[in-house]
């Protein structure tokens, strides 16, 4: 490689046999302009072929080399304006990237941000603005507490509801029964509808002796005159169902929800009725 590869995005740097990099071209150009990268440093794009900074077009314009001859310089010698411009640019970059200067400038401009003739004349107006800001922050804090309290109450209510209506059997047992259920089967004795959703079905006057209906959803279902002897209705949802005249001999109703259901004798079960058509025991 006889000459450096122009346009390379990353370069290695070698100073006194110590190789570092690769560095982005923009970073090295900035260091070069600040005087932090200068001869006799060498650069390379592959770490094998090395070039002096002045041999690379990207760095040649910013490298400041010593140009004094052994005999010194004459007083009448013309000023190197390109070198002066480079030094001015480095001073500008140093000032621009100095964090302390930016902070001090921001602090100096802070009073100027106050707008309005009245505020400059009357300091009390600024106190009123500060008071208004504190009032708004206080209102915001109160609203945050209100929202937090509402969320806590909602979570507590949901927890009570889940605890109250949770099935008495373990979820594993319910899942196994649901897998062995046949929700599409024709209603009849011994039908296996465990956990099935039968809302809207009309089961009036049918023989469902020994039916497996535990955890089934039977909300609003018409079961009037049906025979449900020895059936399993544990944890079933029978809210609003019609059981008028149904036969419930040896039926299992533990955990069954019967709120607003029409019982076999025609009375309406009270709200909160579980396991029997009566108000829950306090």
NORTA-V216012 format. One record per backbone hydrogen bond with DSSP energy under -1.0 kcal/mol. NH is the residue of the N-H (numbers start at 1). CO is the residue of the C=O. Records with the same first field share a line. If there is no record, write none. Layout:
NH = CO + CO
This chain:
11 = 23
12 = 44
13 = 20
14 = 42
15 = 18
18 = 15
20 = 13
23 = 11
25 = 9
28 = 24
29 = 25
30 = 26
31 = 27
32 = 28
33 = 29
34 = 30
36 = 31
37 = 31
41 = 38
42 = 14
43 = 51
44 = 12
51 = 43
55 = 52
56 = 53
59 = 56
60 = 56
62 = 59
63 = 59
72 = 69
77 = 74
81 = 79
84 = 80
85 = 81
86 = 82
87 = 83
88 = 84
89 = 85
90 = 86
91 = 87
92 = 88
93 = 89
94 = 90
95 = 91
96 = 92
97 = 93
102 = 98
103 = 99
104 = 100
105 = 101
106 = 102
107 = 103
108 = 104
109 = 105
113 = 110
114 = 111
120 = 116
121 = 117
122 = 118
125 = 122
127 = 123
128 = 124
129 = 125
130 = 126
131 = 127
132 = 128
133 = 129
134 = 130
135 = 131
136 = 132
137 = 133
138 = 134
139 = 135
140 = 136
141 = 137
142 = 138
143 = 139
144 = 140
145 = 141
146 = 142
147 = 143
148 = 144
149 = 145
150 = 146
151 = 147
152 = 148
153 = 149
154 = 150
155 = 151
156 = 152
157 = 153
158 = 154
159 = 155
160 = 156
161 = 157
162 = 158
163 = 159
164 = 160
165 = 161
174 = 170
175 = 171
176 = 172
177 = 173
178 = 174
179 = 175
180 = 176
182 = 192
185 = 182
190 = 209
191 = 188
193 = 212
195 = 214
196 = 193
198 = 217
201 = 198
203 = 222
205 = 224
206 = 203
208 = 227
210 = 229
211 = 208
212 = 191
213 = 232
215 = 234
216 = 213
217 = 196
218 = 237
220 = 239
221 = 218
222 = 201
223 = 242
225 = 244
226 = 223
227 = 206
228 = 247
230 = 249
231 = 228
232 = 211
233 = 252
235 = 254
236 = 233
237 = 216
238 = 257
240 = 259
241 = 238
242 = 221
243 = 262
245 = 264
246 = 243
247 = 226
251 = 248
252 = 231
256 = 253
257 = 236
258 = 273
260 = 269
261 = 258
262 = 241
263 = 267
266 = 263
269 = 261
273 = 270
275 = 256
278 = 276
